[in-house]
Amino acid sequence: MKSIRKYEWRTTQMLKEVGLLMFLAALTVCCLTLRTSQSRAGQTVVVTPGENLQTLVNQYPAGTTFTLASGVHRMQSVVPKSYDTFNGEASAVLSGAALLTSFSKSGSYWVATVKAAVHSSYPGYCRASTPHCTFPEDLFFDSHPKVRAGSLAGVHAGMWYLDYATEKAYMADDPAGHTVEVSLLPQAFSGKGYGVTIFNVIVEKYASLAGEGAIDSSAGTNWAVRWSEARHNHGMGVRTGTGMYLYHCNLHDNGQLGTGGSGSNILMQNSQIAFNNYAGYNYYWEAGGAKFSGVKNLKVQYSSFHDNLGPGLNDDTASEAVEYDSNSTSNNREAGILHEIGYNALIQNNYVANDGFNPDGTNVWWGSGIYINTSSHTEVKNNTLVNCMNGITLRYDSRGKGPNGLPYVLQNVDVHNNTITQTTGMACALVKAAVYTSFDNHFQDNTFHLASSTYKYFYWLAEPWTLAQWNQYASLH
């Protein structure tokens, strides 16, 4: 009996000792793993073309720096971890497009296999001349996008058609000797990461939907995109989120917008936004250079907005505390700078030239260099405008109330100390009765260089005025 108890006791002790050893071993492994993880955090990982970037991001802890080697990193889409950094070597390209190398001839068409996801709906509105702009996939011949046709019968030179059901792409142009690509992935970078940095990276040919960006920080916070380029992406090049910092970026030749989005505390500096809206979205809806919606504390400085099919720089829908300072705009459709149904804006020290020309009409309802539409507490000062379709226009429409419950009105708008050169069109205008000085809207101390002393360059109190009439009225108020 004693020997049995002694055996039970020894067995119990052995089990306890084994359990303790197992616990210590597990603790050691855990500590080693933690130490290894800590040592890997902050390290640099070189990524060569052909490696899967998302797989590497998954393997390394938050705060890792990924150096993208020179070359094309094709069909890459990544959701970064917080504080991850992506640095590109010279000519490092992230591409959302697949190469098409195998074609067959079918009648007058060249045919290739393309497997693309079908969406339940496609956001956006198209110009009449480009009715199929909302489909996000683009086909490129030597990096030039072809126009999307709505049916096989509509395909001719310069166009293509994608049959989602048969997974066939049809072209009228012979692909021999050309690099042919089709954009398929929607985003290069996206997700909820905090403090993500993208530096010196070219992001191209992503099939982003309208309102979404190839670089899309809308769900993240405090992203920084610096010295980078976004081009040939179907929707936006870059979509902003709260705390976004854009610095020395070139956002050009994107299908809808160079940049835009929402959020708060957004800063853009020293960037170029040009030649956007190749897909042909309706710019009365949302297209052109940059369009921000519902932003708070937005500042855009020292940047160039030119040759966009739509406004160069535009904010809309209850944006507050907006500042556009020391930018240049030129050759943009409808407006160089458009501040629409918002509050509290400062537009100063900008150079605006040859902007606002609109094929839909030439009067002040259609376009101007600087256009203030139904917004309050806005100051427009020290800007230089040269030969725009119209100079500075204030417009009032019935647009309801913002989410803060305050009505959208044209009130407390002060336009002063600007220099305006105009040959035709209006130099300054306010269109809509009963919202003139009674709503504290004023044009004061502006300088005009006009081609004629008798031409009526001004619209005030519901009628056109000459410069002499304008000056006389201004001297009394």
C-alpha positions, 0 to 999 in steps of 0.5 A: 500500500505504501509503495503504491502511494509512493509511486502515485506521489512520484508520478504526480511530482514527475507530471508537475515537473514535466508540466513546469518544463513544458511551460518554461519551454513554451515561455522561452519560445514565446519570448524568442518569438517576441524578441524576433518580432521586435527585431524585425519591426522597422527593418527593410525588406527588398522586394523584387518584381515577381514577388508577392508584396501582400505575402511579404507584408503579411510576414513582417510586423507593422512598421516594416519598410519595403523597398521596391526594386526597379522594374514593373511589379505587375498585378500587385495589391496590398493592404499595409499594416500601420506605419509600413513604408513603401520606398521605390527605387528609380522607376519602380512601378506597381501595375494593376494591369495584365499583359495580353500576349496571346491573340487570335483573329476573328473576322475583322477583330483581334481577340484575347482572353480577359477574366474580369470581375463583374460588378452589380453596379457601376457608379458615375455619370458619363459624358454623352460622347463616352457613354461607357465610361463607368466600366473600370477595366481599360485596355492600353496599347503602348500605355495609351487607353483605347475607348470602351465600346458598349457592344461588339458592333461598336468596335472600330479603330481606337476602340475595344469591347469586353464580353464579360460572359465569354471572357473575350476582349475584342479590338480592331487594331492589330496588336503586333509590335505593341505592348497590350495591357488590360487593367484588372486590379482595383487598388494598389494600396488600401485599408485601415492602416495608420501612418502608412508612407508611400515614397517614390513609387509609380502606381499605374493602370488600376481598374479603380471604380469612380470615387475610388483611388488606386492609392486609397486611404479613405479607410486609413488615417495619416497616410503620406504619399510623397514624390510619387506618381499615379497615372492611367488609373480608371477612377482617382489616382489618389483618394484622400482620408483623414490626415492625408499628406500629398507632397511632390506628387504627379497625378496625371492621365487618370480616368476620372480624377487626379485626386479627391475624397473626404476626411479632415486635416488634409494637406497637399503641396508642390504637386501636379494634377493634369490631363485627368478624366480620359474616361469621359465622366460628366464633370458636372457630376465629379471629374477633372483635376481634384474634387474634395467633398465634405472635407474639413481643414483642407489646404492646397499650396504651391501646386499646379492644376492644368489641362483637366477635363473638368474643374482644376481644383474643386470642393463640394458639399459642406466642406469647411475651412478650405484654403487654396494658396499660391497654386496655378491653374490653366486650361481646365474645363468649367473652372480653374477653382470651384468652391461649391455649397460650402463654408469658410474658404480662403482663396488667395495668391493663385495664378489662374489662366485660360480656365473655365472654357466650356463647350456647353455655354460661354456665359457666367452660368457655365464657367469662370476662372474662380467660381464661388457657388452658393457658399458662405464666409469666403474670401477671394484675394490677391489672385491673378486671372488672365483671359479665362472664359469669365473671371470671378463669378459668384452664383446663388442657387437653392441648394438646401441645407448641409449636414450641420443644419445650416443652409447653403447660401451665397453670403459674406463673400469678399472678393478683393485685391485681385488682378483680372485681365479679360478680353471677352466674357465677364471680369466679375459677376454675381448671378441671382437677385437679392443676394448682393450687398444685403447678403454682405457680398462685395467686390472691392479694390480689384484691378482690371486690364480690359480690352475695351472701355465700352464692353460690359464686363460686369454683371451686378444687380441683374444686368451687365455693366461697363467698367465706368458703371462698375467703378461708380457703383463701387465708389458709393458702397 
